[in-house]
Amino acid sequence: MRARTIAIIGIAAYAVFLAATLPASLVARWIAMPGVLDLADAHGTLWSGSARAVAGAAQLDGLRWRFEPARLVAGRLAFTVDGYGTGLEGHGRIDRGFGALEVRELHVRGDAAALAAFAPLAASWQPDGRLTLDAPAIAWDGREARGTARLEWHDASVALSSVRPLGSYRVDARGEGGPVKIAVATLDGALRVTGTGTYAPPASLAFSGEARAAPSAQAALDPLLNLMGPRRPDGARALEIRAR
């Protein structure tokens, strides 16, 4: 029997042993990102388990994982993950290597009302619409993030404006070491928002941009724009956000 075949059989046998004996509490520690994604009340084993998930200020209903033993050949512990919460559901893969944790093929869909759980300030605005989040690959080493993600908010509306929908918007995030760079753009709609900024986990945000109304919606959107920022000479509102 060839040495490679023996090695593959050995790896497979070791994977089965791990899956049958290692408790879910260890898996929860391996795939957690302290301050970003924390897991508690884990149940099951390495092969299949679940835990309560806390992301920032929000508590998700739960997170389920399934072990992917084939990734052991590359020296990584990998899990297919499904998360679910009120108005949100997501799917992806988490790889744990020696230096960093990687999230791959992440897809999240849900209602904009769920934003209130992640950002308490948003609760008073009562956001509505459809959210999508896609991230091909993000690596996190406990200090810095590398990778890209895109969040889109379609048919957006808020309780503080009678204009419904306000429009559709996109947030692109890119991590290259150091704070994550973010860019906001308007896809369509009466309220036009643009800007750039940086985000450093778990909660440091700096953003500068502008908001303005399409000419046909200027009067209807003035009350909302007055809440968003001071008027500039060109009629746009300056947006400045600093949070830690």
C-alpha positions as YAML, in Angstrom:
chain: A
units: angstrom
residues:
- id: 1
  name: MET
  ca: [0.00, 0.00, 0.00]
- id: 2
  name: ARG
  ca: [1.38, 3.36, -0.99]
- id: 3
  name: ALA
  ca: [2.47, 5.80, 1.68]
- id: 4
  name: ARG
  ca: [0.03, 8.44, 0.41]
- id: 5
  name: THR
  ca: [-2.91, 6.02, 0.71]
- id: 6
  name: ILE
  ca: [-1.85, 5.10, 4.23]
- id: 7
  name: ALA
  ca: [-1.63, 8.80, 5.15]
- id: 8
  name: ILE
  ca: [-5.11, 9.49, 3.78]
- id: 9
  name: ILE
  ca: [-6.57, 6.56, 5.70]
- id: 10
  name: GLY
  ca: [-4.82, 7.76, 8.83]
- id: 11
  name: ILE
  ca: [-6.15, 11.29, 8.45]
- id: 12
  name: ALA
  ca: [-9.67, 9.97, 7.85]
- id: 13
  name: ALA
  ca: [-9.50, 7.74, 10.92]
- id: 14
  name: TYR
  ca: [-8.22, 10.63, 13.02]
- id: 15
  name: ALA
  ca: [-11.05, 12.85, 11.75]
- id: 16
  name: VAL
  ca: [-13.64, 10.25, 12.74]
- id: 17
  name: PHE
  ca: [-12.05, 9.94, 16.18]
- id: 18
  name: LEU
  ca: [-12.12, 13.72, 16.68]
- id: 19
  name: ALA
  ca: [-15.69, 14.00, 15.48]
- id: 20
  name: ALA
  ca: [-16.85, 11.34, 17.88]
- id: 21
  name: THR
  ca: [-15.06, 12.57, 21.00]
- id: 22
  name: LEU
  ca: [-14.38, 16.31, 21.00]
- id: 23
  name: PRO
  ca: [-17.13, 18.35, 22.70]
- id: 24
  name: ALA
  ca: [-18.95, 21.26, 21.09]
- id: 25
  name: SER
  ca: [-17.56, 23.69, 23.66]
- id: 26
  name: LEU
  ca: [-14.10, 23.34, 22.08]
- id: 27
  name: VAL
  ca: [-15.49, 24.00, 18.61]
- id: 28
  name: ALA
  ca: [-17.25, 27.13, 19.92]
- id: 29
  name: ARG
  ca: [-13.89, 28.47, 21.12]
- id: 30
  name: TRP
  ca: [-12.16, 27.63, 17.83]
- id: 31
  name: ILE
  ca: [-14.66, 29.39, 15.57]
- id: 32
  name: ALA
  ca: [-15.45, 32.38, 17.79]
- id: 33
  name: MET
  ca: [-14.01, 35.82, 17.08]
- id: 34
  name: PRO
  ca: [-13.87, 37.54, 20.51]
- id: 35
  name: GLY
  ca: [-15.64, 40.88, 20.42]
- id: 36
  name: VAL
  ca: [-17.00, 40.20, 16.93]
- id: 37
  name: LEU
  ca: [-18.70, 36.79, 17.16]
- id: 38
  name: ASP
  ca: [-18.95, 35.09, 20.56]
- id: 39
  name: LEU
  ca: [-20.54, 31.69, 21.16]
- id: 40
  name: ALA
  ca: [-22.09, 30.23, 24.32]
- id: 41
  name: ASP
  ca: [-24.27, 27.28, 25.43]
- id: 42
  name: ALA
  ca: [-22.69, 24.93, 22.90]
- id: 43
  name: HIS
  ca: [-24.24, 21.49, 22.36]
- id: 44
  name: GLY
  ca: [-23.17, 18.48, 20.29]
- id: 45
  name: THR
  ca: [-19.73, 17.41, 19.10]
- id: 46
  name: LEU
  ca: [-17.07, 18.48, 16.64]
- id: 47
  name: TRP
  ca: [-18.94, 16.65, 13.88]
- id: 48
  name: SER
  ca: [-22.24, 18.46, 14.37]
- id: 49
  name: GLY
  ca: [-23.31, 20.99, 16.95]
- id: 50
  name: SER
  ca: [-24.94, 24.31, 17.76]
- id: 51
  name: ALA
  ca: [-24.46, 27.31, 20.02]
- id: 52
  name: ARG
  ca: [-26.02, 30.63, 20.93]
- id: 53
  name: ALA
  ca: [-24.31, 33.40, 18.96]
- id: 54
  name: VAL
  ca: [-23.66, 37.01, 19.99]
- id: 55
  name: ALA
  ca: [-22.49, 39.44, 17.30]
- id: 56
  name: GLY
  ca: [-21.61, 42.81, 18.76]
- id: 57
  name: ALA
  ca: [-24.69, 44.09, 20.59]
- id: 58
  name: ALA
  ca: [-27.00, 41.55, 18.95]
- id: 59
  name: GLN
  ca: [-27.87, 38.04, 20.04]
- id: 60
  name: LEU
  ca: [-28.71, 35.61, 17.26]
- id: 61
  name: ASP
  ca: [-31.09, 32.71, 17.83]
- id: 62
  name: GLY
  ca: [-28.35, 30.25, 17.07]
- id: 63
  name: LEU
  ca: [-25.54, 28.90, 14.93]
- id: 64
  name: ARG
  ca: [-25.17, 25.33, 13.67]
- id: 65
  name: TRP
  ca: [-22.02, 23.70, 12.29]
- id: 66
  name: ARG
  ca: [-20.97, 20.56, 10.45]
- id: 67
  name: PHE
  ca: [-17.40, 19.34, 10.37]
- id: 68
  name: GLU
  ca: [-15.61, 19.16, 6.98]
- id: 69
  name: PRO
  ca: [-12.87, 16.52, 7.51]
- id: 70
  name: ALA
  ca: [-11.43, 16.85, 3.99]
- id: 71
  name: ARG
  ca: [-9.85, 20.17, 4.97]
- id: 72
  name: LEU
  ca: [-7.60, 18.40, 7.49]
- id: 73
  name: VAL
  ca: [-5.33, 17.51, 4.55]
- id: 74
  name: ALA
  ca: [-4.56, 21.25, 4.25]
- id: 75
  name: GLY
  ca: [-3.89, 21.49, 7.98]
- id: 76
  name: ARG
  ca: [-7.15, 23.30, 8.76]
- id: 77
  name: LEU
  ca: [-10.23, 22.66, 10.86]
- id: 78
  name: ALA
  ca: [-13.19, 23.58, 8.67]
- id: 79
  name: PHE
  ca: [-16.91, 23.79, 9.35]
- id: 80
  name: THR
  ca: [-19.96, 24.52, 7.25]
- id: 81
  name: VAL
  ca: [-22.01, 26.98, 9.27]
- id: 82
  name: ASP
  ca: [-25.66, 28.08, 9.25]
- id: 83
  name: GLY
  ca: [-26.80, 31.01, 11.37]
- id: 84
  name: TYR
  ca: [-30.30, 32.20, 12.07]
- id: 85
  name: GLY
  ca: [-31.97, 35.01, 13.96]
- id: 86
  name: THR
  ca: [-35.11, 37.12, 13.88]
- id: 87
  name: GLY
  ca: [-35.46, 38.19, 10.27]
- id: 88
  name: LEU
  ca: [-31.99, 36.92, 9.30]
- id: 89
  name: GLU
  ca: [-30.44, 33.74, 7.99]
- id: 90
  name: GLY
  ca: [-26.97, 33.01, 6.71]
- id: 91
  name: HIS
  ca: [-24.67, 30.30, 5.41]
- id: 92
  name: GLY
  ca: [-20.91, 30.00, 5.00]
- id: 93
  name: ARG
  ca: [-17.76, 28.13, 5.89]
- id: 94
  name: ILE
  ca: [-15.32, 28.76, 8.70]
- id: 95
  name: ASP
  ca: [-11.69, 27.57, 8.49]
- id: 96
  name: ARG
  ca: [-9.39, 27.66, 11.49]
- id: 97
  name: GLY
  ca: [-5.68, 27.54, 10.72]
- id: 98
  name: PHE
  ca: [-2.60, 28.13, 12.87]
- id: 99
  name: GLY
  ca: [-2.65, 31.92, 12.60]
- id: 100
  name: ALA
  ca: [-6.07, 33.13, 11.54]
- id: 101
  name: LEU
  ca: [-9.71, 32.29, 11.24]
- id: 102
  name: GLU
  ca: [-11.22, 32.53, 7.75]
- id: 103
  name: VAL
  ca: [-14.86, 32.97, 6.78]
- id: 104
  name: ARG
  ca: [-15.56, 31.91, 3.20]
- id: 105
  name: GLU
  ca: [-18.56, 31.98, 0.88]
- id: 106
  name: LEU
  ca: [-20.64, 33.87, 3.41]
- id: 107
  name: HIS
  ca: [-24.19, 34.70, 2.29]
- id: 108
  name: VAL
  ca: [-26.66, 36.45, 4.61]
- id: 109
  name: ARG
  ca: [-30.23, 37.46, 3.75]
- id: 110
  name: GLY
  ca: [-32.83, 39.18, 5.87]
- id: 111
  name: ASP
  ca: [-35.03, 42.10, 6.78]
- id: 112
  name: ALA
  ca: [-33.60, 45.56, 7.45]
- id: 113
  name: ALA
  ca: [-35.62, 45.64, 10.68]
- id: 114
  name: ALA
  ca: [-32.96, 43.26, 12.06]
- id: 115
  name: LEU
  ca: [-30.47, 46.16, 12.00]
- id: 116
  name: ALA
  ca: [-32.00, 47.43, 15.22]
- id: 117
  name: ALA
  ca: [-30.53, 44.41, 17.05]
- id: 118
  name: PHE
  ca: [-27.00, 45.20, 15.84]
- id: 119
  name: ALA
  ca: [-27.21, 49.00, 16.18]
- id: 120
  name: PRO
  ca: [-29.57, 50.13, 18.97]
- id: 121
  name: LEU
  ca: [-29.52, 53.66, 17.52]
- id: 122
  name: ALA
  ca: [-31.27, 52.29, 14.44]
- id: 123
  name: ALA
  ca: [-34.27, 51.15, 16.49]
- id: 124
  name: SER
  ca: [-35.78, 54.64, 16.61]
- id: 125
  name: TRP
  ca: [-35.52, 54.89, 12.80]
- id: 126
  name: GLN
  ca: [-37.42, 51.58, 12.32]
- id: 127
  name: PRO
  ca: [-35.61, 50.56, 9.10]
- id: 128
  name: ASP
  ca: [-37.39, 48.42, 6.54]
- id: 129
  name: GLY
  ca: [-36.40, 46.75, 3.29]
- id: 130
  name: ARG
  ca: [-34.28, 43.79, 2.21]
- id: 131
  name: LEU
  ca: [-30.68, 43.15, 3.23]
- id: 132
  name: THR
  ca: [-28.07, 40.98, 1.51]
- id: 133
  name: LEU
  ca: [-24.49, 40.42, 2.66]
- id: 134
  name: ASP
  ca: [-21.92, 38.55, 0.59]
- id: 135
  name: ALA
  ca: [-18.28, 37.93, 1.48]
- id: 136
  name: PRO
  ca: [-16.14, 35.62, -0.68]
- id: 137
  name: ALA
  ca: [-13.34, 35.38, 1.90]
- id: 138
  name: ILE
  ca: [-12.44, 37.23, 5.09]
- id: 139
  name: ALA
  ca: [-9.46, 36.36, 7.33]
- id: 140
  name: TRP
  ca: [-9.27, 37.53, 10.96]
- id: 141
  name: ASP
  ca: [-6.17, 37.09, 13.14]
- id: 142
  name: GLY
  ca: [-7.58, 38.71, 16.27]
- id: 143
  name: ARG
  ca: [-6.31, 42.19, 15.34]
- id: 144
  name: GLU
  ca: [-6.77, 42.78, 11.63]
- id: 145
  name: ALA
  ca: [-9.16, 41.70, 8.88]
- id: 146
  name: ARG
  ca: [-8.27, 40.92, 5.28]
- id: 147
  name: GLY
  ca: [-10.78, 40.33, 2.51]
- id: 148
  name: THR
  ca: [-13.88, 41.89, 0.99]
- id: 149
  name: ALA
  ca: [-17.59, 42.04, 1.78]
- id: 150
  name: ARG
  ca: [-20.61, 43.74, 0.21]
- id: 151
  name: LEU
  ca: [-23.82, 44.74, 1.99]
- id: 152
  name: GLU
  ca: [-26.85, 45.88, -0.03]
- id: 153
  name: TRP
  ca: [-30.06, 47.43, 1.28]
- id: 154
  name: HIS
  ca: [-32.88, 47.32, -1.26]
- id: 155
  name: ASP
  ca: [-36.18, 49.22, -1.09]
- id: 156
  name: ALA
  ca: [-34.96, 51.01, 2.01]
- id: 157
  name: SER
  ca: [-37.34, 52.99, 4.17]
- id: 158
  name: VAL
  ca: [-37.42, 54.46, 7.69]
- id: 159
  name: ALA
  ca: [-40.27, 55.52, 9.96]
- id: 160
  name: LEU
  ca: [-39.04, 59.13, 10.01]
- id: 161
  name: SER
  ca: [-39.86, 59.69, 6.35]
- id: 162
  name: SER
  ca: [-43.08, 59.38, 4.35]
- id: 163
  name: VAL
  ca: [-41.06, 58.69, 1.19]
- id: 164
  name: ARG
  ca: [-41.18, 54.91, 0.64]
- id: 165
  name: PRO
  ca: [-38.93, 53.50, -0.54]
- id: 166
  name: LEU
  ca: [-36.07, 55.93, -0.16]
- id: 167
  name: GLY
  ca: [-33.86, 53.94, -2.50]
- id: 168
  name: SER
  ca: [-31.35, 51.09, -2.61]
- id: 169
  name: TYR
  ca: [-27.79, 51.32, -1.28]
- id: 170
  name: ARG
  ca: [-24.49, 49.44, -1.28]
- id: 171
  name: VAL
  ca: [-21.68, 49.28, 1.27]
- id: 172
  name: ASP
  ca: [-18.38, 47.79, 0.11]
- id: 173
  name: ALA
  ca: [-15.81, 46.82, 2.76]
- id: 174
  name: ARG
  ca: [-12.17, 45.94, 2.14]
- id: 175
  name: GLY
  ca: [-9.67, 44.79, 4.73]
- id: 176
  name: GLU
  ca: [-5.97, 44.95, 3.90]
- id: 177
  name: GLY
  ca: [-4.53, 45.07, 7.41]
- id: 178
  name: GLY
  ca: [-5.37, 47.90, 9.75]
- id: 179
  name: PRO
  ca: [-8.89, 49.41, 9.81]
- id: 180
  name: VAL
  ca: [-11.35, 48.10, 7.23]
- id: 181
  name: LYS
  ca: [-12.07, 50.61, 4.45]
- id: 182
  name: ILE
  ca: [-15.74, 51.17, 3.66]
- id: 183
  name: ALA
  ca: [-17.48, 52.94, 0.78]
- id: 184
  name: VAL
  ca: [-21.20, 53.77, 0.58]
- id: 185
  name: ALA
  ca: [-22.99, 54.31, -2.75]
- id: 186
  name: THR
  ca: [-26.58, 54.81, -3.90]
- id: 187
  name: LEU
  ca: [-27.89, 52.29, -6.42]
- id: 188
  name: ASP
  ca: [-31.16, 54.11, -7.09]
- id: 189
  name: GLY
  ca: [-33.86, 56.15, -5.39]
- id: 190
  name: ALA
  ca: [-34.90, 59.60, -4.18]
- id: 191
  name: LEU
  ca: [-32.41, 59.80, -1.28]
- id: 192
  name: ARG
  ca: [-28.83, 59.75, -2.49]
- id: 193
  name: VAL
  ca: [-26.09, 58.88, -0.01]
- id: 194
  name: THR
  ca: [-22.36, 58.54, -0.68]
- id: 195
  name: GLY
  ca: [-19.27, 58.46, 1.51]
- id: 196
  name: THR
  ca: [-16.19, 56.66, 2.71]
- id: 197
  name: GLY
  ca: [-14.76, 55.68, 6.06]
- id: 198
  name: THR
  ca: [-13.02, 53.08, 8.19]
- id: 199
  name: TYR
  ca: [-14.12, 50.45, 10.68]
- id: 200
  name: ALA
  ca: [-11.99, 48.75, 13.33]
- id: 201
  name: PRO
  ca: [-13.61, 45.83, 15.21]
- id: 202
  name: PRO
  ca: [-15.38, 45.58, 17.47]
- id: 203
  name: ALA
  ca: [-17.04, 49.03, 17.29]
- id: 204
  name: SER
  ca: [-14.79, 51.85, 16.07]
- id: 205
  name: LEU
  ca: [-16.35, 53.63, 13.07]
- id: 206
  name: ALA
  ca: [-15.32, 56.82, 11.26]
- id: 207
  name: PHE
  ca: [-17.41, 57.90, 8.26]
- id: 208
  name: SER
  ca: [-17.65, 61.06, 6.15]
- id: 209
  name: GLY
  ca: [-20.08, 61.59, 3.31]
- id: 210
  name: GLU
  ca: [-23.12, 63.41, 2.08]
- id: 211
  name: ALA
  ca: [-26.86, 62.94, 1.62]
- id: 212
  name: ARG
  ca: [-29.03, 64.79, -0.86]
- id: 213
  name: ALA
  ca: [-32.48, 64.47, -2.40]
- id: 214
  name: ALA
  ca: [-33.39, 64.00, -6.02]
- id: 215
  name: PRO
  ca: [-34.89, 67.30, -7.27]
- id: 216
  name: SER
  ca: [-38.40, 65.84, -7.48]
- id: 217
  name: ALA
  ca: [-38.30, 64.72, -3.83]
- id: 218
  name: GLN
  ca: [-36.55, 67.71, -2.24]
- id: 219
  name: ALA
  ca: [-39.51, 69.03, -0.25]
- id: 220
  name: ALA
  ca: [-40.64, 65.60, 0.93]
- id: 221
  name: LEU
  ca: [-37.16, 64.62, 2.09]
- id: 222
  name: ASP
  ca: [-36.14, 67.89, 3.77]
- id: 223
  name: PRO
  ca: [-37.37, 66.79, 7.26]
- id: 224
  name: LEU
  ca: [-35.30, 63.60, 7.08]
- id: 225
  name: LEU
  ca: [-32.26, 65.36, 5.64]
- id: 226
  name: ASN
  ca: [-32.36, 67.91, 8.46]
- id: 227
  name: LEU
  ca: [-31.96, 65.04, 10.93]
- id: 228
  name: MET
  ca: [-29.06, 63.52, 9.02]
- id: 229
  name: GLY
  ca: [-26.65, 66.46, 9.02]
- id: 230
  name: PRO
  ca: [-26.07, 70.20, 8.49]
- id: 231
  name: ARG
  ca: [-26.90, 71.79, 5.15]
- id: 232
  name: ARG
  ca: [-23.98, 72.68, 2.89]
- id: 233
  name: PRO
  ca: [-23.98, 75.58, 0.40]
- id: 234
  name: ASP
  ca: [-24.79, 73.16, -2.44]
- id: 235
  name: GLY
  ca: [-27.89, 71.88, -0.61]
- id: 236
  name: ALA
  ca: [-26.47, 68.48, 0.39]
- id: 237
  name: ARG
  ca: [-26.24, 67.43, 4.03]
- id: 238
  name: ALA
  ca: [-22.81, 66.64, 5.46]
- id: 239
  name: LEU
  ca: [-22.64, 63.23, 7.14]
- id: 240
  name: GLU
  ca: [-20.08, 62.69, 9.88]
- id: 241
  name: ILE
  ca: [-20.11, 59.62, 12.12]
- id: 242
  name: ARG
  ca: [-17.56, 58.92, 14.84]
- id: 243
  name: ALA
  ca: [-18.23, 55.96, 17.11]
- id: 244
  name: ARG
  ca: [-16.11, 53.88, 19.47]
...
